[in-house]
Amino acid sequence: MALLSSLFQSGSSKTFAHGIYPVEHKELTADKPVRRLPFAPELIIPLAQHKGAPAVPLVRPGQEVVRGEPIARAEGFVSVPMHAPATGVIRSIEQAPTAEGPKAEALVLRVYEAASQQVLYGAECDPLALAPEAIVRAVQEAGLVGLGGAAFPSHVKLVAPKGRVIETLLVNGCECEPYLTCDHRIMLEQHTTLMRGIHIALHATGARRAIIGVEDNKLDALRHLRAHLPSDGRISAEAVRSKYPQGAEKMLIKALLGREVPVGGLPADIGVAVYNVGTLAQMGELLPKGQGLIERVVTVSGPGVERPGNFLVPIGTPVRFLLDQVGLKETAGEVILGGPMMGMAVASLDVPVTKAVSGVVVLEREDQDLAARHIYPCIKCGDCLRACPVSLNPSLLGELAAARQYQTMAAEHHLDQCFECGCCAYVCPSNIPLTQYFRIAKAINRDIQRRKEH
Amino acid sequence: MVTLLTAVGFMAALGLLLALVLVLANQRLYVYEDPRIDQVEDLLPKANCGACGEAGCRTFAELLVKGEVEPGKCTVNAKATNQRIADFLGVALGSGERRVARLACAGGAHVARQRARYAGLASCRAAALVSGGGKGCAWGCLGLGDCVAVCTFGALSLDAHGLPVVDESRCTACGDCVDVCPKDLFSLHPLSHRLWVACKSRDAGDEAEHECEVVCTACGRCAQDSPEGLIRIENNLAVIDYSRNALASTVAIERCPTGAIVWLEPDGRVLKGRDARRVVRKGALPIA
């Protein structure tokens, strides 16, 4: 099947070795323009929505806040502030459920009835007239994080590590996860702010050129972007093959530049910085206005949804409210935040949409228990080796995991290079939950590491 | 004939030569080892559980013979066997209170609400990584038995409601279950710790009770009724100060509205207070 579908892919597009071709299901929402929704009556804004130190609240319960006003400040350099997504009053600062599982501190904002969508907060400026350091500061103040799903603070990547120079900016418009179309719509609808964001990032990093990588299942977006490229020739747009996980940072670098990030290294080590199109579009939108990130485009899709679409969702909107708006079918089953490959199934619909959530996918209830799918022994077919984009040996790692040899996996078989894309488990004919094994192994190794440090 | 004799002779000479080397090596490289170590080791349980704090029974035996530890530290041996070691070595028995693993959760499927059904690898660690595992209480036992699988001594089993039960007679306090539980629910306690809070929920009041019927709601009655300083409320949870364990009595459990704080009898019975909610439900709560 993989061979067959690879024949139909345009063979000329650039790509990386290995990977898989999952069914895309993007037709459900690809032609649905981004729409706004009404405000949820209450927004839950976790203080740790990004990688790094959690933000520190600037408000106290009972305080009124205006849409766009800062409500939490960054704690240190690898951290970002939060802004009020709507006008209302802070009801409490409490432990709220998160998509990760453990409860975490969150601000609960009761939105005023008939609150305006207008953002009243902000100080206009011309980012391109600012010094690079000032842009880094401004990006941090805007609370920008990687909107592709990683939620890594964006300003950190604008600063090249000591001794490194960022030469090339890669703009990630791959969106390789099935169902998701938010980046597709952003490329079609927000090309002006996207180009502005790319210019700001070029200016801040000092990179000479920027390449936008778009999977060749979104040729309309590619054509649209090419038609709107600025005349200075620093920005180009290229097609990459529609293959999962093309949107992973290292895979995109491999496809567009033919280079590999050293093991354990960062893209900056080879002079590259990778940004998601959504992040740069928000950068181009927010920085000139001096505003903060308070909403993001989210694809709500899947066979369990009545009216799938792409929506501009205020940060903190409970998933339950979002699903009420689009309607759930009787057959709705698993709810996943993010795409079905790397996203996380949620145990409670009370969890909010955070800065990292690019999609909400509702699958249909399986007739029979998915868990009851029997796990057969490994037959050494090698499909997982051919699928693994970072060329690990998932079969061997899986056997080590079943034997609880977690330390060996990390020490001798590069477990830490696995970024849990799920390709191995997807292709495994024996239903071995390889990715889940690796996530357990990593969690236990982290535990051991933590115990050693204490 | 000569060929045959030469071969035999050569082999014999070679054998003698090598034997000589071995004899010399045995004399030159001999390391004296106290024969008592082997004898003491024979009296130890040889479970290599590590409850004494040493790497295994052999190491413990070496330290015993050196006189650096007391036989009583081995909590797995019967007291009489430890006494034999003490007599053999001519040392005091020493005290080492037997410790066992205890689970700080009583939220089985019949009393604790499940928010979502987890369908994946049957492992607590795996479930905990998927949005916490689907249990309403974010701190509670997931009941998939990672601890049962890791226990070398067969001291753990899951009850009808999916909660692990510790067989105190088999538990050696090796600590494997403590390490493996993704929710950190196990801890090792001397048998004399009879007062026990079987809950780790940091929710309080109605919100907590909505998720689990035997939750600690942080009402503080146990702390009020007990001698000062024995129990304090910390992070919406009753915490017992075991350095004052001598003050502990069943008074603390009497007015607990949910029965989260219990008194563990030596015979294995779990006593709840008179105000504790009686749970008669046998089946699991529906997923909601």
Interface residues (C-beta under 8 A of the other chain):
Chain A: Q95 P97 A99 E100 G101 P102 K103 M344 A345 V346 A347 S348 V351 E366 D369 L370 A371 P433 Q436 Y437 R439 I440 A443 I444 D447 R451
Chain B: R115 A116 Y118 A119 G120 L121 A122 S123 R125 A126 A128 L129 V130 S131 G132 G133 G134 K135 A138 D179 P182 R202 D203
